[in-house]
Amino acid sequence: MPSANPANSNGERGERSLMPVTLLSGFLGSGKTTLLRRILQGNHGLKVSVIVNDMAELNIDAALISKGAAGQLVRRAESLVQMQNGCICCTLREDLLEEVSKLARDGRFDYCVIESTGISEPMQVAETFAFQIPEAASAETANVDKQGKSVVLDSGSAGKVKGGKEARQQEQKVGKKAKAEELSLEVDPKKKARTSGSAASTPAPGPEDSKQGQGNGNEAAGQAEGAGALACLPSGMTTLMDVARLDTCVTVVDASRFFDDLTSIEELADRHPDEVPEGDMRNIAQLLVEQVEFADVILLNKADTVSKAQLKDIRSLLHRLNPIASVHETVHSQIPLSEVLNTGRFDMEKAGQAPGWLQAINTANAAERTGQQAAAKSESEEYGVTSFVYTARRPFHPGRLYRKFMRRFFLTQVMPGEEEAEDDSKEGEESEEGSSESTDSMEPDAENGGRGREEGEEERSTGAERAEAHCDRPSDYQEARRAVLAEAKKELGSVMRSKGFFWLATQPNSVLGWSSAGALLQVTMEGPWFACVPKEEWPEDEDIQARIKADFCSDPEIGDRRQELVFIGQNLKEQAIRKLLDTCQATNAEIAAAVKGQLRDELFGGSEEEGSD
Ligand SMILES: Nc1nc2c(ncn2[C@@H]2O[C@H](COP(=O)(O)OP(=O)(O)OP(=O)(O)O)[C@@H](O)[C@H]2O)c(=O)[nH]1
């Protein structure tokens, strides 16, 4: 076991004095507590402090903690600090700001391990470490959400506490109205991943990106509201990184549940009604993918519960989802502790670049520019797990994209509510070419799919939605899921993950986000294309400007507008997917109709808001 506080790549701020931290993430029952027990009882010579959500579950007798590991257990319910004002989308872990800084300053511990609840996103923890809170900020303005129960620290602040998806929905509204300079903040590496992580791929930052409002002169407005959290940090300290460093993000994956979870259409709240905050509409599949994509180390645990062939399949997919992470097959989380403690593996910059979809885009773009051939067959390809990038410089026709492609998934749009299109017949009148194909064959066969949502929710499902009324029992869920997956598999292969952004004829100014995990596809309205942003409002950084320019094509009318979608999956029918998407491209007549506002938008409803071309 290496000594604590090794020098690593996290910066030059004298890490030796910083308390290293390992974060354990993973679904409920995946094996996190089992690993934690190993750490506490391990013979590694470190004094480890542990922050857990539920001490009872640890079920460990203090006497069993090895002498060398003698440490402290801290039970602390996860609580969120919701940033208000210019950075409302930031949600920090207030409990960690407080506990980690306390433990680090205490000085008695060599190491800290945080066991997150199964519904946590590791990225939130990393952001909590990185977040810079201005000293001058008042401690009066943060609201805190403790496990979804709103606790308003500031009696004068009327801001409603929102968590998870609800906060993200609000981001969408804000994002749409955000000014270009707000959208073009150069921020932490995660933002780079979303906006400029690709050396060649730089869609104008959307609301998700404004979430990362850290790291430059524009940050103060967004951060001032984190001041409530600052109250728990000592004077002069403005970030957790002053006293601690995130060393390793470990995600424990339950092999026996992996494919079921990845293809689940359940929301977290369906499975864990008591633990998920009200209004949190995240779903199982997306959280699983996020936990995998953000990890430095993945434990493919419960390896004893699946066959060798299944293990290889999962391992291959994990590798595609996150090529940077080290993956270990484990039984009862048995792993040399040096693989999870003091590894020095976490690096904010690298974490932002880790997702396989992002690497696929980078590789494809680099290959296109340099004319290089694709790399040799990787190990995962041998197990049928592949990825490819679809690109195009012509907008999609919303109706065709929806009917021909998106309805292979359970589709969710995140945007302010609007009327749902009802009459598909108009389509035929508008379309000059693509409409000649029979739409019948493109209807989802799984008509019992989809599920009802609460009235007034901004998120709406449209994929396979027609049988919502029949879908109120779990057995129907399973039936619906099976049917949709089977149909999609027949047409597309097993698309396990897809991600990127797209361009619709009816939304010429907006970067539209695309993210699927298993059977669920979510589309979001992000910020403007840079083609719509005056040059003087572009980020000042020359590297970023160069990347933006590289995304422009020779046609100034198009600018950086494009389709850029990564597909990751097993036995993918790449040619079929490409062909299907090609047929979704709008014809010249349809583009002209869209410009006149005569093309109905089944996806985002109506024409764009003010400022449209
Ligand atoms: N068969 C098998 N069972 C395992 C393995 N690892 C853990 N378990 C069992 O799975 C159950 C859940 O393990 P935990 O370590 O409590 O999982 P957790 O991730 O901490 O779960 P939460 O605390 O609920 O989030 C326990 O009964 C473990 O004994 C494994 O590799 N194989």
The ligand as an SDF file (V2000), in Angstrom:
LIG
                    3D

 32 34  0  0  0  0  0  0  0  0999 V2000
  -23.2230  -13.6190   -4.4880 N   0  0  0  0  0  0  0  0  0  0  0  0
  -22.6230  -12.4850   -4.1510 C   0  0  0  0  0  0  0  0  0  0  0  0
  -23.1600  -11.6920   -3.2160 N   0  0  0  0  0  0  0  0  0  0  0  0
  -22.5310  -10.5380   -2.9160 C   0  0  0  0  0  0  0  0  0  0  0  0
  -21.3250  -10.1690   -3.5430 C   0  0  0  0  0  0  0  0  0  0  0  0
  -20.9380   -8.9750   -3.0400 N   0  0  0  0  0  0  0  0  0  0  0  0
  -21.8620   -8.6230   -2.1380 C   0  0  0  0  0  0  0  0  0  0  0  0
  -22.8260   -9.5680   -2.0470 N   0  0  0  0  0  0  0  0  0  0  0  0
  -24.0080   -9.5380   -1.2040 C   0  0  0  0  0  0  0  0  0  0  0  0
  -24.9020   -8.5830   -1.7470 O   0  0  0  0  0  0  0  0  0  0  0  0
  -25.6150   -7.9410   -0.7090 C   0  0  0  0  0  0  0  0  0  0  0  0
  -25.4370   -6.4210   -0.8360 C   0  0  0  0  0  0  0  0  0  0  0  0
  -24.0790   -6.0960   -0.6130 O   0  0  0  0  0  0  0  0  0  0  0  0
  -23.6820   -4.6880    0.0140 P   0  0  0  0  0  0  0  0  0  0  0  0
  -22.2020   -4.6630    0.1370 O   0  0  0  0  0  0  0  0  0  0  0  0
  -24.4520   -4.4300    1.2630 O   0  0  0  0  0  0  0  0  0  0  0  0
  -24.1760   -3.7260   -1.1010 O   0  0  0  0  0  0  0  0  0  0  0  0
  -24.2650   -2.1280   -1.0630 P   0  0  0  0  0  0  0  0  0  0  0  0
  -23.8610   -1.6420   -2.3990 O   0  0  0  0  0  0  0  0  0  0  0  0
  -23.5200   -1.5910    0.0850 O   0  0  0  0  0  0  0  0  0  0  0  0
  -25.8060   -1.9100   -0.8540 O   0  0  0  0  0  0  0  0  0  0  0  0
  -26.4990   -0.6130   -0.2010 P   0  0  0  0  0  0  0  0  0  0  0  0
  -25.8270   -0.3770    1.0950 O   0  0  0  0  0  0  0  0  0  0  0  0
  -27.9050   -1.0760   -0.0700 O   0  0  0  0  0  0  0  0  0  0  0  0
  -26.3210    0.4720   -1.1660 O   0  0  0  0  0  0  0  0  0  0  0  0
  -25.0530   -8.4880    0.5890 C   0  0  0  0  0  0  0  0  0  0  0  0
  -25.8970   -9.5000    1.0260 O   0  0  0  0  0  0  0  0  0  0  0  0
  -23.7070   -9.0640    0.1780 C   0  0  0  0  0  0  0  0  0  0  0  0
  -23.3000  -10.1160    0.9980 O   0  0  0  0  0  0  0  0  0  0  0  0
  -20.7720  -11.0520   -4.5200 C   0  0  0  0  0  0  0  0  0  0  0  0
  -19.7370  -10.7960   -5.1460 O   0  0  0  0  0  0  0  0  0  0  0  0
  -21.4720  -12.1790   -4.7930 N   0  0  0  0  0  0  0  0  0  0  0  0
  1  2  1  0
  2  3  2  0
  2 32  1  0
  3  4  1  0
  4  5  2  0
  4  8  1  0
  5  6  1  0
  5 30  1  0
  6  7  2  0
  7  8  1  0
  8  9  1  0
  9 10  1  0
  9 28  1  0
 10 11  1  0
 11 12  1  0
 11 26  1  0
 12 13  1  0
 13 14  1  0
 14 15  2  0
 14 16  1  0
 14 17  1  0
 17 18  1  0
 18 19  2  0
 18 20  1  0
 18 21  1  0
 21 22  1  0
 22 23  2  0
 22 24  1  0
 22 25  1  0
 26 27  1  0
 26 28  1  0
 28 29  1  0
 30 31  2  0
 30 32  1  0
M  END
$$$$
